[in-house]
Amino acid sequence: MHRRQLLSRPTQLALVKGESYGACSRPSGESSAPEAAVDMIGGPEQMADLVGRIMQEKLLAAAEAQAQQQMAAEAEAKAAAEAAEQKAAAAVPEPSDVVMTTEDAKE
């Protein structure tokens, strides 16, 4: 009897990409994903390979996000420097704008 129970159970773990422990709202036995999105895990080697692939995807996404943030910060710093330069240039009068009066010349 125990043998029949064991043989009736699945021998592979079915994982749905995007689902995580505790966050799955679907009832047990039902799949909300198409068959292509389900990974069948037959052993520890396959599980290690899957975990490695998922971690690589996460690391690449994090590196890309960091690069985008750095580019945005550099663009913001460049814009601030240009604005400061324009403000400083506007504050300095042009030599032709300076008019010297005879009273100034006497001093």
Beta strands, then each sheet from edge to edge (+ up, - down):
strand 1: 13-16
strand 2: 38-41
sheet 1: 1+ 2-
end
